[in-house]
């Protein structure tokens, strides 16, 4: 997929909800595909960590017989990190404000046509 298309997908997602501060599409192996992260954030680290979290979440759910992974939500004092699988080979990670409507953001993320 062309960088312009990826840019539009993430820009549209971020613009859909003001609660999304940044987002990143990464491979399941942890390589960045395209991000809207600020320059002071290490996109390689975020990409690797996002893929690892998805992998660990999937494995945990398998071991506990809880079904398929839908998303991982990490909440801190200053905000959330939402991570979900985006298609078969990619992961979407989003930096989200603490007061953002998580359910709506996750629904918007599910509506993206992931064909990477």
C-alpha positions as MATLAB code, in Angstrom:
seq = 'XXXXXXXXXXXXXXXXXXXXXXXXXXXXXXXXXXXXXXXXXXXXXXXXXXXXXXXXXXXXXXXXXXXXXXXXXXXXXXXXXXXXXXXXXXXXXXXXXXXXXXXXXXXXXXXXXXXX';
ca = [
       0.000    0.000    0.000;
       1.275    3.468   -0.848;
       2.497    5.774    1.933;
      -0.107    8.360    0.900;
      -2.886    5.823    1.461;
      -1.494    4.822    4.858;
      -1.169    8.476    5.787;
      -4.795    9.088    4.838;
      -6.011    6.049    6.798;
      -4.269    7.125   10.005;
      -5.050   10.823    9.529;
      -8.727    9.996    8.968;
      -8.779    7.741   12.037;
      -7.086   10.359   14.183;
      -9.456   13.020   12.813;
     -12.532   10.882   13.498;
     -12.013   11.221   17.229;
     -10.152   14.042   18.944;
      -9.195   11.612   21.713;
      -6.624    9.906   19.502;
      -3.308   11.678   19.947;
      -1.206    9.421   17.714;
      -1.362    6.079   15.959;
       0.918    3.527   14.363;
       0.518    0.638   11.959;
       3.167   -2.014   12.536;
       3.948   -5.507   11.325;
       3.271   -8.530   13.537;
       7.054   -8.804   13.850;
       7.284   -5.290   15.273;
       8.475   -3.194   12.344;
       6.864    0.207   11.766;
       4.817    0.522    8.582;
       3.483    4.043    9.090;
       3.045    6.198   12.190;
       1.700    9.560   13.266;
       3.827    9.507   16.419;
       5.545   12.707   17.455;
       9.240   12.986   16.689;
      10.223   12.624   20.350;
       8.735    9.102   20.505;
      10.858    6.186   19.292;
       8.674    4.570   16.628;
      10.856    1.454   16.514;
      10.323    0.828   20.240;
       6.594    1.528   20.049;
       6.284   -0.800   17.065;
       8.176   -3.651   18.700;
       6.315   -3.268   21.997;
       2.912   -3.127   20.281;
       3.563   -6.350   18.370;
       4.854   -8.031   21.540;
       1.769   -6.983   23.529;
      -0.554   -8.396   20.844;
       1.424  -11.629   20.773;
       1.342  -11.978   24.571;
      -2.361  -11.145   24.673;
      -3.155  -13.804   22.084;
      -1.084  -16.381   23.923;
      -2.689  -15.534   27.273;
      -6.183  -15.889   25.844;
      -5.286  -19.220   24.239;
      -3.912  -20.585   27.500;
      -6.942  -19.391   29.466;
      -9.405  -20.578   26.801;
     -10.930  -17.114   26.463;
     -11.349  -16.971   22.693;
      -9.781  -14.671   20.133;
      -8.090  -11.405   21.003;
     -10.109   -8.288   20.213;
      -7.921   -5.555   21.689;
      -5.528   -4.688   24.462;
      -6.127   -1.556   26.522;
      -3.330   -0.246   28.722;
      -4.308    2.585   31.050;
      -1.876    4.968   32.697;
      -2.250    8.138   34.724;
      -1.963   10.322   31.610;
      -3.814    8.265   29.014;
      -4.431    4.946   27.299;
      -2.677    2.827   24.729;
      -5.093    0.837   22.576;
      -3.647   -1.992   20.529;
      -5.593   -4.173   18.130;
      -4.837   -6.468   15.255;
      -5.356   -4.729   11.922;
      -5.869   -7.396    9.331;
      -3.896  -10.626    9.302;
      -0.386   -9.217    9.324;
      -0.537   -5.804   10.982;
      -1.152   -4.196   14.350;
      -2.720   -0.810   15.066;
      -1.543    1.024   18.180;
      -3.164    4.260   19.324;
      -2.171    6.776   21.964;
      -5.447    8.027   23.446;
      -6.386   10.743   25.926;
      -7.642    9.582   29.295;
     -11.095   11.124   28.755;
     -11.526    9.704   25.240;
     -14.440    7.376   24.393;
     -12.513    4.101   24.082;
     -15.456    2.080   22.749;
     -16.063    4.551   19.925;
     -12.380    4.692   19.016;
     -12.148    0.896   18.891;
     -15.272    0.769   16.720;
     -13.772    3.336   14.343;
     -10.565    1.284   14.204;
     -12.532   -1.868   13.339;
     -14.138   -0.068   10.392;
     -10.827    0.594    8.631;
     -10.386   -1.556    5.494;
      -7.128   -3.342    6.349;
      -5.685   -4.644    3.106;
      -1.960   -4.328    3.577;
];
